[in-house]
Amino acid sequence: MELPVVDLSRYLQSSNSESDPQLGTDLLDSCREVSRILKETGALLVKDPRCSAEDNDRFIDMMETYFSKPDEFKRLQERPNLHYQVGVTPEGVEVPRSLVDEEMQEKFKTMPNECKPHIPKGPDHKWRYMWRVGPRPSNTRFKELNSEPVIPEGFPEWKEVMDSWGYKMISAVEVVAEMAAIGFGLPKDAFTSLMKQGPHLLAPTGSDLSCYNEEGTIFAGYHYDLNFLTIHGRSRFPGLYIWLRNGEKVAVKVPVGCLLIQTGKQIEWLTAGECIAGMHEVVVTSKTKDAIKSAKEQNRSLWRVSSTLFAHIASDAELKPLGHFAESSLASKYPAIPAGEYVEQELSVINLKGKKSSS
């Protein structure tokens, strides 16, 4: 199936208008459509006029250059003592949830063959760079989740490119969060008020397709995201699969100029399971191999970069079902917990909390 594309332009025009703060019927319908799609599929394609294909290309160009540097150079930006939540995470550190979660492994056995994920046998074949976007709180219980960013030497444009793309993607997430809140019958700022000063992370991944190019190679094993909403720009190499709420496995195609948004565990918490965290994986497919061949012919980089940003609820804010979701029969499955504490619990499971460098 093709995911529908929601154009954010009209909502942006409406929210910037001082003359009529009320949403018209068509915009209200758009908000309900956003919440419906997030509920049913866990993924949404959006077009935001503030985020251009050229912005995405500029960001990916710089990250291709960075990831192609020698490993010993990249490891200078490694911060294992900070849970790898800033700087670089080397290949072989991130462990997919499905490798350590016995409940997930049992679920695999009941899935139809055409819907089964690729089964990971070890850590992911990908590097990742964590760059915090937006202001951090001056007073927080979770200082390690709100640490200063790490800038590699030899990239004078680094901060400007990372901040520019990061802020644009956060802005898109905020609009989707507002529209989803309205669509779910919550106050417009129900989600965005909790996102203020959150530990948002621009977290591009890099996978070396000159080394890992066999069909079925796993770059990101079957998993969900622990944050609120995840947003991606378009990658130059396909390979992302998502699972819809009905269990169907879908290959994602992101059109040029569009962004992909996926639901994370924090929105599941806030909606008492009305939205569930979307499962996904990234693997080498026949289409990836076609893109590798084309890149070789054009002498382009063979690093597969994802321009991923994790939008979070603020670390000290409480995760709990909001508004009418607190009355849900499933609300008891989502007890109140500080968002930062929840993140630390999840990181400890997937090997990123306190893991020592192997170098």
LINRAJO-V999482 format. One record per helix or strand of 3 or more residues. SS is the DSSP state (h for helix, s for strand). FROM is the first residue (numbers start at 1). LEN is the number of residues. Records with the same first field share a line. If there is no record, write none. Layout:
SS->FROM-LEN / FROM-LEN
This chain:
s->5-3 / 43-5 / 87-3 / 127-6 / 205-4 / 218-6 / 229-4 / 240-4 / 249-3 / 259-5 / 279-5 / 303-4 / 308-4
h->9-8 / 25-17 / 53-15 / 71-7 / 80-3 / 97-4 / 102-9 / 113-3 / 143-4 / 158-26 / 192-4 / 265-6 / 286-12 / 323-5 / 331-3 / 339-11
